Amino acid sequence: MSTSNLTAKYRPQTFGDVAGQQAVKSILSRAAAQDKIAPAYLFSGTRGVGKTTIARIFAKALNCVEAPTAEPCNKCANCKQITAGVAVDVIEIDGASNRGIDDARRLKEDIGYAPVECRYKVFIIDEAHMLTKEAFNALLKTLEEPPPRAVFIMATTEHHKFPATIISRCQHYTFKMLPQGELVTHLEKLMHAEELQYEPGALQIIAKRGAGSVRDSMSLLGQALAMGEDVLKESDVRGFLGLAGQDVFFGLMEAMESRNLVAVGQVLRQVLDQGLDLGFFLRELTNCWRNMFLLRQAGKEALPLLGLSGEEAASWMDWAGRFEAAHIHACWQMTLDGQRKVMTSLEPALALELLLLNLTSLPDLINLETMTANVPGGGAPQRPMGGQGGMQGGPNTGSMQGQGGMPQGGQRFSPHSQNQPVQHIPRQPRQTTPQSSAPPPPRQSDPAPVEAEPEPVAPSEAAPMTESAAPPVQPVGQPVDRQPVGASLSGPKNWEGFLRFVEERNGQAGVKVSMLHLADGEFKQNRLEITCKSKTMCSRLLEKQIFTALEELAREFFDEGVEVRVETGDIVVPKSDRQLMEEAENHPGVNKIMESFSAQMISVSPRKH
């Protein structure tokens, strides 16, 4: 058996044999049957989807002895000559080799002659986008009004290079990439025709690697069959294509779940040592995150959409339950966005290593509790990450952007309509030394004061915690037990005292209020006004969970009826280049300098401090 060129051996000879392209086949077959032929056709699409093949079948349908007919008979002399490529009236031209104006002029001369043996004279121009601008101009009138019984068929992979005047004179048909399922079906027909045994997973991988191209998939199948094995195995296909197996991805997921950075590096070293295709590895990793997210959110209902086998589905269902939905969703997006960066990097291996380590350390880098609110169907974390209960904020802890846009300067916001009940965790009293007066407010440059270690607290007095160390949920509508402010902190009820109170109580309700010490505040008339110094600070404080926690702390420190407002203050909004240019052109000093030196203003940029 020869498997050197499966594409030529099994090239379709009728419209029904062509894989995919149902819409194009239906239109052209009906046109041939009704003998309603356009002067020129343009077939565009990616490589290996059947453009040239359908052009030849269409030429046979037009010139078949039984024409007009929807399908060529492939038995008459005309059909056999066109199939062999020796028909006088069907001329195939390579646009890359015959792209000049002289070739276009010769084509115009040839088209003037009537068909010799067939009903139509058909010119098939492959890779037509390679024609020069002069050649296209020479064909304009001919394409619009060719002689009777003459048809142009141009095939191209880059139709955007065609002049609009050419496209407007043609019937344009776009050929689509074939779905993976149709490619697998087509490859299965070939294997049955060759009477060969195969594993379904092997054809799935070849179809996925073919990326919608029939010719690429058949070429890869020919390479796989050239190994001479009795059965086409999935492991053999992965081996010669340089693809990672499921065990590699399972090992990577195990290392990520345990936050073992060394194990992640070992998995990556295994991928590099085997010489695996990094681009396809990232594509499959992205698909893994997609499958896990859908299984995490929809369960078994998502299995028909994923197309996984029973064993694979059970394995990925198990792994989907080990990660939080927010973590999976963030990893999916980061892997998808990082593919281009890794493949275009000067050090792709290091770029891939950085991406994998970022995915592993993601719960330590950002607040997943805040992210969960933005994930469809995401709620409170169902299990702790890495054995710790919840996420603790810190100086290096970021968060996802809150809802809404940035407020304009001078406007005030008090989003009470978005408030949600926040669980209040009574803190344990600390043994403090009595002081005659309140301590001075801490400055930003000074180190944080060191507090004395608290006395041991009896188990009955400690706050109840769940197994995952998450705070208990306070029922909505139930009164919240509050501890008097004086028991936690003594001092005046002003901004400085509130800052010390927040620093002492911060994070005990599950959400940490950060960047507050960088803002200015004032408490007057039962209202706490906080003035931000930057847009980032204002955006952070106005996040739903942060603002709710801030209100809770303010009510506990000041009074139940206190109102919290976050102001933008006098934040300087950067001016656009056009505004800077207009100001410079109207500035008298600038105009005087330009007149003195006969200068010309080229560009204006803001001053960098």
HUCOR-V33584 format. One line per field, one symbol per residue. ss: DSSP state (2 for helix, 1 for strand, 0 for the rest). phi: phi as a letter, one per 20 degrees, with the letter a starting at -180 (. if undefined). burial: # if it has 16 or more other ideal C-beta (glycine too) atoms within 10 Angstrom, else .. A space follows every 10 residues. Layout:
ss: ???
phi: ???
burial: ???
//
This chain:
ss: 0000022220 0000222000 0222222222 2222000001 1111100000 2222222222 2220000000 0000002222 2222000001 1111000000 2222222222 2000000000 1111110222 0022222222 2222000001 1111110022 2002222000 1111100002 2222222222 2222001102 2222222222 0002222222 2222200000 1102222222 2000022222 2222222000 2222222222 2220000222 2222222222 2222222222 2222220002 2222222222 0000222222 2222222222 2222000222 2222222222 0222210222 2200000000 0000100100 0000000100 0000000000 0110022200 0000000000 0000000000 0000000000 0000000000 0000100000 1000000000 0000222200 0000222222 2222200000 0000022201 1111001111 1000222222 2002222222 2222222000 0011111000 0000002222 2222220222 2222222000 000000000
phi: .ddfbffffd ffdcffefem lfffffffff fffelddefb ccdcqffmdo ffffffffff ffdffeffbf cfemdfffff ffffndffed ddceffecde ffffffffff ffefgeddfc eddddelfff ffffffffeg ffffcffgmc cdcddbdcff eeffffffec eeceeeffff ffffffffff fffeldebeg ffffffffff lndfffffff fffffffmff cfdfffffff emdeefffff fffffffele ffffffffff fffemfffff ffffffffff ffffffedmf fefffemeff ffffffffff fedfffffff fgfffffeff fffeffcfff ffffffffff egfeecefff fffeegmecf gebfemndem ddfafdedbf fffndffffn edcbfffefc fdfddfeefd edefcfbfff ffefeffffe effffgdfgf efffcefeme ffeeffnefe fdegfffdad qfecffffff ffffefnfen cdedmffeed bbdbllcddd dedbffffff fefgffffff ffffffeeaf efddcddfme ffefefffff fffffeffff ffffffdlec eebccffee
burial: ..#..##..# #####.#### #..##..##. ##....#.## ######.### ########## ####..#.## ###..#.##. ###...#.## .##.#..##. #.##..#... #...#..### ########## #...##.##. .##..#...# #######.#. .#...##.## #.#.#.##.# .###.##..# #....#.#.. ########## ########## ##.##..... .###..##.. #.##.#.### ###.##..#. ..##..##.. #....#.#.# ######.### #######... .##..#.#.. ..#.###.## .######### ##..#..##. .#.....#.. ###.##..## .###.##### ###.#..#.. #..##...## #.#.....## .#....#... .......... .####..#.. .......... .......... .......... .........# #..#...... ....#..##. #...#.#### ###.###### #######.#. #.#....### ##....#### ########## ########.. .#.#.####. #........# #......... .......... ...#.....
//
